[in-house]
Amino acid sequence: MPFDELRSVVEKLESDIASGPIVPTVTPHEIRGYLASRYDFTKPLALDEVGADIEWMLRTWQVHVTHPRYFGLFNPSATLASVVADTLVAMYNPQLAAWRTSPAANEIERHTLAWLTGKFGLPAETIATFTSGGAEANLSAVIAALTRAFPDYGEGGLRRLAASPTIYLTGEAHHSFNKIAHMTGLGRRAIRTVATDGHLKMDLGDLARRVAEDRRGGLAPFMVVGTAGTTAAGAIDPLPDLARFCRAEELWFHVDAAWGGAAIISPRLRGHLAGIDAADSITCDAHKWFSVPMGAGMFFCRHPEAVREAFHAETSYMPAKTAGAVFDPYTTSVQWSRRFIGLKLFLALAQHGESGYIEMIEHQARMGDVLREALKGAGWRVVNTTPLPLVCFTRDGLDTAKFLAALYQRQIAWMSEVRLGGGAPVLRACITSFRTTESDIQWVVREMSRLT
Ligand SMILES: Cc1ncc(COP(=O)(O)O)c(C=O)c1O
């Protein structure tokens, strides 16, 4: 593959995006009219022509999440190596369902996941797979936990259980768990919302009270989800306390570190994830802070037998199992046909090395500090507490919706609004690009002051 040509295409795109608008103004009607007028698929079109048109549409009608001033929802800028990787994957189209079909790709994924398993401090027998994203990894965790806690669940289903299983998390945990409760048949009411403290971390006392109360009420608590880097505010639940509580109460301890998990490789930040090594399972997304294109989630579980039991499948039409210490991902994960998701993390890690990755992650953490201080200096009130680069802030009398509309209209930056702990809306800005510089941040904060 001509890597140099691809590099110059990607670098040109990056600089075009960085100097262009961040937020589009377009209506669904406009896009649908454009597509209908050009693409009725009745006659073939030249690839060059269509490709150029698609690029024009993507440039014009998209929030540019790779823009250095996109301070958004954990969507990263992608490293060149990871773009190369996704291109290679599309070209070779390896099928990873069975080891035998794609030995190289399967072993590259296993090798990459083993590296991160070690960083998390999980045991060597941990089973890990790449997933479409964090939601699938969280789903995998709930299914594995149910399978381990309730041996009848797999064959007989929830209706065979004597008591209704319940999961404990805070209102700040990711909402994928509500969908998962729906999808697994647990029901959305199986999600028990635990109170948070003043820093939006799970309140251990309330957790203990709720678990005891539910047991007395005839329910069957089986799982606690601690979040390491909540979506709205970047809060990290008290992982060591949760680990101890779960061990004592025989509950599955899942850590949703979809975004924050990457901090484990940073000497400066990893202390904030202390306790994650005691997790029964972990979610971590490569397509968040590891800066690779979507979708690249990861699921880690220290109980291989629970994972094998949860996802086992025997068919005559799949390639026979390969002898030895290998597993076929279609028998250990939600997916069947399986894209070579892990190459983008492998290639980026190989190119940048661990030290390059640490620098990228710590740079973003530093930019988070710069943003926090610059906002405070400009009179904003920071309302969240996190060592991660995510700042929630407000000002008396601020109309967040109006403010954001003006911010987008002037193409200053992309940020969002959130309600923390169900309170009034505040602004949320997260450093998601390794390209964001201190001068980007100072410029944005200065321009924001002119809007209020
Ligand atoms: C804490 C957390 N968990 C899970 C998810 C879901 O991940 P994905 O969007 O990759 O499915 C997110 C998404 O932002 C998240 O922030």
The ligand as an ORCA input file, in Angstrom:
! r2SCAN-3c Opt
* xyz 0 1
  C     -19.201      5.694     30.071
  C     -19.711      5.191     28.745
  N     -20.063      3.906     28.621
  C     -20.536      3.404     27.467
  C     -20.678      4.200     26.356
  C     -21.212      3.622     25.087
  O     -20.157      3.448     24.208
  P     -20.386      3.310     22.625
  O     -20.956      4.607     22.188
  O     -19.015      3.053     22.136
  O     -21.299      2.159     22.411
  C     -20.315      5.558     26.428
  C     -20.448      6.442     25.254
  O     -20.057      7.581     25.273
  C     -19.829      6.073     27.658
  O     -19.495      7.360     27.787
*
